[in-house]
Amino acid sequence: MQNPRHSIHALCSAGLLWLVSACTPVTVLNAVIPDNGYQRIADIDYGAHDRQKLDIYLPIDVAKNTASKTIVFFYGGSWESGHKEDYKFVAEALSSAGFIVVLPDYRVYPDVIFPDFVDDAARAVDWVKTNIAEHGGDGNQVFVAGHSAGAHIAALLVLDKRYLAHYALGPGDIRGMIGLAGPYDFLPLKSDTLKTIFGPENQRWQSQPIHFVDGNSPPMLLLVGNNDLTVWPKNSRNLAAKIQENKGKVELVEFEGYGHVAMVSKLAKPLRGEGRLLNEIVTFIQQH
C-alpha cells in the first residue's frame, strides 16, 4: 500500500492541490493534519451575511503565551471562492508555533465585487481587535496575512487607509503583514471575470496595493516562489521595491523552485519539509 504522505506529495507535485474549494486533495491533506495542540471555535459572526463568519484556533497553551499574538489569515481563490474550513492546515501550522489564528470567510464574486471583499476583511480585523482579548489574545498584537487573493486583500488593508478607517482603525493598529504569492501590481487585466470584479478600467488602479505605498505602513513580509506561473513574482518584487523607495519596512524572501500552490501548501505538516516557509513567518512575527 502506498504511503499516504507520499500520495499527498504526489498530489502537490502534480499541481492538483488547488486550495480554493473543498476538493478531494484538500480533504485528504486536512485529514492527516493533527487535531491536537489547538482548540477551534467555529462560525463566529463578525457581520450579518452568511459568509461573514470566522473561526478561531487557540493554541492549547495560549494561557502561557505571554505575547498572545494573533494572525488573521485570508485565503485565496481568485476573489471568487474559498472556505475557511479548507485552511485547517494553515491554522495548525501557525497555532503550533504559539499564535492565535483567525480564519475568516468573506464575500466573493458573483455575490459582490471589489471593494466589498476588502471591506469584509477590515470588518473581520475590527472584530478581532475588539474581541480577541476574550480568547486570550492581545488586541494590540494583531497581524494580517494571506495567500494569493488573500495576500492582495491583506496588503490593501495596511496600504490603503480607507478600509480600516471605516472602523476607526488605521494601518498603525496592525503589527505587520505577511503576503504569500500575492498579486499587488497586476494591471492590465485580461480575464473578463476579473474585469467585472474590479470594475471600470479608469477605476481599477484603486485595486492595486502598489499605488498606495507611502512608507508609513506596518512592516511587511513578502514571500514568493520564483516558479510561480499564476501570480508573477514581479508583483512581490515591484511592491518591495516601491516600499523601499519610500523608506518603508519590507522583507522580500524568494523560494527557489516553488510554484503558486507550494507557497501555501508547504505550511502543511506533511509537506513542510525543513519548514523554511513557516520559519520565515514565525521569525517575522516574533521580531515585530
Disulfide bonds with the S-S distance in Angstrom:
none
